[in-house]
Amino acid sequence: MRIMICLAALALLIPAYSSAQDKEEKDKASAVQPLAIFPFQERGTEVKGQGAKVTDILFAELIAKKELVLVDREDIKKIVEEQELSLTGLVNPSEANKVGHLTGAKILVTGSILQTDKTVYVVAKLIGTENGRVLGASVKGTATDKLDVLVADLANKVASTVAERADQLVPKISSRKDRLEALKEQFPKGKRPVVYIAVSERHVGQPVIDPAVQTELTLWCKELGFDVLDPETAARSQADIVISGEGFSEVAGRVGNLASVKARVELKATDRATSKIIAVDREVSIHVDLSEQIAAKKALQDAAVSLAERVLPKLVSEEKDKK
């Protein structure tokens, strides 16, 4: 009897322990932050030529941190040249969102080096690309100190700041359930239009396994009470509204076994009877995972959810206006 009681208690504890492990693993995964390093400025003739050295050393130090994923510096240079953007303008907090979309980074790191008398200061500025918030980290030493030692110390402070205060730079992601409940509040009671969803999808360099965007949109539409037609067996002519578009994903960077993937999704909702465009929107999302395919699917899925929150309420508003 005692053995049976112990086994029963153990059976109850295992799911709780497994759930705790799953949560811990998810927390660890969410702690990985894509980060881009931009050139450090030189302030004063005493430190001429040292800004580039600080940037190089900082990149070398941070790329060894497992909790960070760095955007390749050649990719940054290429993006800047293609977009004809100024590096000094890119590191402005007001431009951080644009830079995040261009580079795939959640956090930008830039800064400066200056010398006053015999004291050298190296100051890093961390900018959240999604909210424009700024945090800082700095080190100081003497003019005779080795620069690589100072920057290595700065790299540790930057990594610690990201680990401990990332929530201030990268907005907390609400759970799918909370986002769905919040969206349901925007919908009045009543019959929903019949929807046909057809979104093409591709991942640069690899075949697509399944349509992540289309699947996610279908799930959200069903949860919100829409009648959704099966695109494999139904015709567009049977629908009230057609949601079409495309999504693609590609690798933004790699560090060790981790892949950072950026995805872009474009959607258009059309009234089938009148051919009137009800809504058109696009979204860019980034995700990091051990598997490139999983990261791609998650990035596409996240983009689809954001679009669902903005596009689906417009479908109901349009039906209401028609009546």
SULMOSUL-V627369 format. One line per field, one symbol per residue. ss: DSSP state (h for helix, s for strand, l for the rest). phi: phi as a letter, one per 40 degrees, with the letter a starting at -180 (. if undefined). A space follows every 10 residues. Layout:
ss = ???
phi = ???
This chain:
ss = lhhhhhhhhh hhhhhhhhhh hhhhhhhhhh llssssssss ssslhhhllh hhhhhhhhhh hhlllllsss llhhhhhhhh hhhlllhhhh llhhhhhhhh hhhlllssss ssssssllss ssssssssll lllsssssss ssllllhhhh hhhhhhhhhh hhhhhhhhhl lllllhhhhh hhhhllllll lllsssssss sssllsllll lhhhhhhhhh hhhlllsssl lllllhhhll ssssssssss sssssllsss ssssssssss slllllssss sssssssssl lhhhhhhhhh hhhhhhhhhh hhhhhhhhhh hhl
phi = .ccccccccc cccdcccccc cdcccccccc ccbcbbbbdc cbbhccbdgc cccdcccccc cccccccbbc cdcccccccc cccfbccccc ccdcbccccd ccbgccbbba iababbfbbb bbbbbbbccc bgcbbbaaba accccccccc cccccccccc ccccbdcccb dccccdcccc ccccccbcch ccccbbbabc aabdgaccca ccccccccdc ccccgccbcc ccbbbdcccc bbbbiababa ccibbgccbb bbbbbbbabb cccbgcccaa aaabababac bccccccccc cccccccdcc ccdccccccc ccc
